[in-house]
Amino acid sequence: MALALLTGCYTLEPVSRTTPALGERVALDINDAGRVALGGSMGPEIGQLEGTLIQRDNGDYLLGVTSVTLLRGGAQVWKGEQVHIKPEYVSQMYERKLSKPRTIALTAAGVAGAALIASQGLLGSGAKDQPPDHMDSNTTNRIPRTIHLTVLSIALPRFSFFGRP
């Protein structure tokens, strides 16, 4: 749950200013001219590049690529390889922004899940097994421990079948 609070949920939103700040996570939609120009080094079916904007020099973008989304579906994971992208190869630029509603919803779901687990006794009740009333030195009675796990409990409405409640 703490991890959800630290990472949050992010969305890609169209850039509202001319260029995002250096170091920000961005995504670039690549147009046909960009696919032709970058096809030899990155593949001909590039739909979108995502990564960190490292530099903006003479109008070109230097991007530390973390993922490539392909036109016909699928994605390739990259490890920050640096690629120069000309602005004329880009049809749309997006920046990564924190989505407060999604983050709140994820956090609420995590808190509700933790409360459900605690209320169902999955963390242990603290009760110890009681020894049998009589102990015989010649035999040992082993009583297996019973563990009840309720993963999901849903109340369903009652239906009457064949006229019976």
C-alpha positions as CSV (number, residue, x, y, z in Angstrom):
1,M,0.0,0.0,0.0
2,A,2.8,2.4,0.8
3,L,4.3,1.6,-2.7
4,A,1.0,2.8,-4.3
5,L,1.3,6.0,-2.4
6,L,4.9,6.5,-3.5
7,T,4.5,5.6,-7.1
8,G,0.9,6.7,-7.8
9,C,-0.9,6.3,-11.0
10,Y,0.2,8.3,-14.0
11,T,-1.4,9.2,-17.4
12,L,0.0,10.7,-20.6
13,E,-1.6,14.0,-21.4
14,P,-0.9,16.2,-24.4
15,V,1.8,18.8,-23.8
16,S,0.2,22.2,-23.1
17,R,3.4,24.3,-23.6
18,T,6.0,24.2,-26.4
19,T,8.4,21.7,-24.8
20,P,8.4,19.9,-21.5
21,A,11.3,20.5,-19.0
22,L,14.4,18.4,-19.4
23,G,14.3,15.2,-17.3
24,E,10.5,14.8,-17.6
25,R,9.0,11.6,-18.8
26,V,7.4,12.1,-22.3
27,A,5.8,10.1,-25.1
28,L,6.1,11.0,-28.8
29,D,3.7,9.8,-31.4
30,I,5.8,9.1,-34.5
31,N,4.3,10.1,-38.0
32,D,5.0,8.4,-41.3
33,A,8.0,10.5,-42.1
34,G,9.5,9.5,-38.7
35,R,8.8,5.8,-39.3
36,V,10.6,6.0,-42.6
37,A,13.6,7.9,-41.1
38,L,13.8,5.8,-37.9
39,G,12.8,2.4,-39.5
40,G,16.4,1.3,-40.2
41,S,17.5,1.7,-36.6
42,M,14.3,1.2,-34.6
43,G,12.0,-0.8,-36.9
44,P,9.3,0.2,-39.4
45,E,6.2,-0.1,-37.2
46,I,7.0,2.5,-34.5
47,G,3.8,4.1,-33.2
48,Q,5.0,5.8,-30.1
49,L,8.3,6.3,-28.2
50,E,8.3,6.8,-24.4
51,G,11.2,7.9,-22.3
52,T,13.0,10.8,-20.6
53,L,13.7,14.0,-22.4
54,I,17.4,14.4,-22.0
55,Q,18.2,17.4,-24.2
56,R,16.6,19.8,-26.7
57,D,19.3,20.9,-29.2
58,N,18.8,22.8,-32.5
59,G,15.1,21.8,-32.3
60,D,15.9,18.0,-32.1
61,Y,14.9,16.0,-29.1
62,L,17.3,13.6,-27.4
63,L,15.2,11.0,-25.7
64,G,16.3,8.2,-23.3
65,V,13.9,5.6,-24.7
66,T,12.2,3.3,-22.2
67,S,9.5,1.8,-24.4
68,V,8.5,1.6,-28.0
69,T,4.8,0.9,-28.8
70,L,4.2,-0.7,-32.2
71,L,1.4,0.3,-34.7
72,R,-0.2,-3.2,-34.7
73,G,0.0,-3.7,-31.0
74,G,2.7,-4.8,-28.7
75,A,5.5,-3.0,-27.1
76,Q,9.3,-3.3,-26.7
77,V,11.1,-2.4,-23.5
78,W,14.2,-0.4,-23.8
79,K,16.7,0.5,-21.2
80,G,17.2,4.3,-21.7
81,E,19.1,4.1,-25.0
82,Q,19.5,7.6,-26.4
83,V,17.8,8.5,-29.7
84,H,17.7,11.8,-31.6
85,I,14.3,12.6,-32.9
86,K,13.6,15.5,-35.2
87,P,10.4,17.5,-34.5
88,E,9.1,16.9,-38.0
89,Y,8.9,13.1,-37.1
90,V,6.5,13.8,-34.2
91,S,2.8,14.2,-34.7
92,Q,1.9,14.6,-31.0
93,M,3.9,15.0,-27.7
94,Y,2.6,13.9,-24.3
95,E,3.9,14.4,-20.8
96,R,3.5,12.0,-17.9
97,K,1.3,13.5,-15.2
98,L,0.1,12.2,-11.8
99,S,-3.6,11.2,-11.9
100,K,-4.9,12.1,-8.5
101,P,-8.3,10.3,-8.9
102,R,-6.6,7.1,-9.9
103,T,-4.1,7.3,-7.1
104,I,-6.8,8.0,-4.6
105,A,-8.9,5.1,-5.9
106,L,-5.9,2.7,-5.8
107,T,-5.0,3.8,-2.3
108,A,-8.6,3.4,-1.1
109,A,-8.7,-0.1,-2.6
110,G,-5.5,-1.0,-0.8
111,V,-6.8,0.3,2.5
112,A,-10.1,-1.6,2.0
113,G,-8.2,-4.8,1.1
114,A,-6.1,-4.5,4.3
115,A,-9.2,-3.8,6.4
116,L,-10.9,-6.9,4.9
117,I,-7.9,-9.1,5.6
118,A,-7.7,-7.8,9.2
119,S,-11.5,-8.2,9.8
120,Q,-11.5,-11.8,8.5
121,G,-8.9,-13.0,10.9
122,L,-6.4,-13.9,8.2
123,L,-3.6,-12.5,10.3
124,G,-4.3,-15.0,13.1
125,S,-6.7,-14.8,16.0
126,G,-4.2,-15.3,18.7
127,A,-6.1,-18.3,20.2
128,K,-4.0,-21.3,21.2
129,D,-5.1,-24.9,20.8
130,Q,-6.5,-26.4,24.0
131,P,-5.0,-29.7,25.1
132,P,-7.3,-32.7,25.4
133,D,-9.0,-33.3,28.7
134,H,-7.2,-36.6,29.4
135,M,-3.7,-37.6,28.4
136,D,-2.6,-41.2,28.0
137,S,1.1,-41.8,28.2
138,N,0.9,-44.7,25.8
139,T,-0.8,-43.0,22.9
140,T,-0.7,-39.5,21.5
141,N,-3.7,-38.0,19.9
142,R,-2.8,-35.5,17.2
143,I,-5.5,-33.0,16.4
144,P,-4.9,-31.2,13.1
145,R,-5.1,-27.5,13.1
146,T,-8.0,-26.1,11.3
147,I,-7.4,-23.0,9.3
148,H,-10.3,-21.0,7.9
149,L,-9.5,-18.7,4.9
150,T,-12.2,-16.5,3.6
151,V,-10.9,-14.9,0.5
152,L,-14.1,-13.3,-0.8
153,S,-17.5,-13.1,0.9
154,I,-20.5,-11.9,-1.2
155,A,-24.0,-11.7,0.0
156,L,-26.4,-13.0,-2.7
157,P,-30.2,-12.5,-2.8
158,R,-32.4,-15.5,-2.0
159,F,-34.2,-16.9,-4.9
160,S,-37.2,-19.2,-4.5
161,F,-37.0,-22.4,-6.6
162,F,-40.2,-24.5,-7.1
163,G,-42.1,-22.4,-4.6
164,R,-39.8,-23.0,-1.7
165,P,-38.2,-20.1,0.2
